[in-house]
């Protein structure tokens, strides 16, 4: 069986700090991440790790970029606005 961390590290924007978070919440592949979606994946990570890790808006963008297979800087401004609003709502 393939190591899910190795597979997840191959995704755009995901690094050695993000991947263990994903595995911990049950995301073991890109398909898992796509099925859960950016917001729900971040919500689960946020509520699991908010006291242990600094989870930023860029972390949220990284998840979106991993799903879309693009550098997070290429996410449309419209989508970034949606993600910013989500980020603000989850932190309140």
C-alpha positions in Angstrom: 0.0 0.0 0.0 1.3 3.5 -0.9 2.0 5.9 1.9 -0.7 8.6 1.7 1.8 11.2 2.9 4.0 10.6 -0.1 1.0 10.8 -2.4 -0.3 14.0 -0.9 3.1 15.7 -1.0 2.9 15.3 -4.8 -0.1 17.7 -4.9 0.4 21.3 -5.7 0.9 23.7 -2.7 0.9 20.9 -0.1 4.0 20.6 2.1 5.4 18.7 5.1 3.3 20.7 7.6 0.0 20.4 5.8 0.0 16.8 4.8 0.1 15.3 8.3 -3.0 17.4 9.2 -4.8 16.0 6.2 -4.0 12.4 7.1 -5.0 13.0 10.7 -8.5 14.0 9.5 -8.8 11.1 7.2 -7.8 12.6 3.9 -5.5 10.1 2.3 -5.7 11.1 -1.4 -6.5 13.9 -3.8 -9.9 12.2 -4.3 -10.6 12.4 -0.6 -9.7 16.1 -0.6 -11.8 16.8 -3.6 -14.8 14.9 -2.2 -14.6 16.8 1.1 -13.9 20.2 -0.5 -11.8 23.1 0.5 -14.0 24.6 3.2 -14.9 21.4 5.0 -11.3 20.1 4.9 -10.1 23.4 6.4 -12.9 23.5 9.0 -11.9 20.0 10.2 -8.3 20.9 10.3 -9.0 24.2 12.0 -11.0 22.7 14.8 -8.5 19.9 15.3 -5.3 22.0 15.2 -6.2 25.6 15.9 -4.5 25.5 19.3 -1.4 23.8 18.0 -0.8 25.4 14.6 -1.0 28.7 13.0 -3.6 28.2 10.3 -3.8 31.1 7.9 -5.7 32.2 4.9 -2.8 31.0 2.8 -3.3 27.5 4.2 -6.9 27.7 2.9 -5.7 28.9 -0.5 -3.2 26.0 -0.6 -6.0 23.5 -0.1 -8.0 25.1 -2.9 -5.0 25.1 -5.2 -4.3 21.4 -4.4 -7.9 20.6 -5.4 -7.6 22.6 -8.6 -4.0 21.5 -9.3 -2.8 25.1 -9.6 -0.6 27.4 -7.6 -2.7 29.2 -5.0 -1.8 32.6 -6.6 -3.8 31.6 -9.7 -7.0 31.2 -7.8 -9.6 33.7 -9.1 -10.2 36.9 -7.1 -13.8 35.9 -6.9 -13.0 32.6 -5.3 -10.4 34.2 -3.0 -13.1 36.5 -1.8 -15.3 33.6 -1.0 -12.5 31.9 0.9 -11.7 35.1 2.8 -15.3 35.4 3.9 -15.3 31.7 4.9 -12.0 32.2 6.8 -13.4 35.2 8.7 -16.6 33.4 9.6 -14.8 30.4 11.0 -12.5 32.5 13.2 -15.4 34.2 14.9 
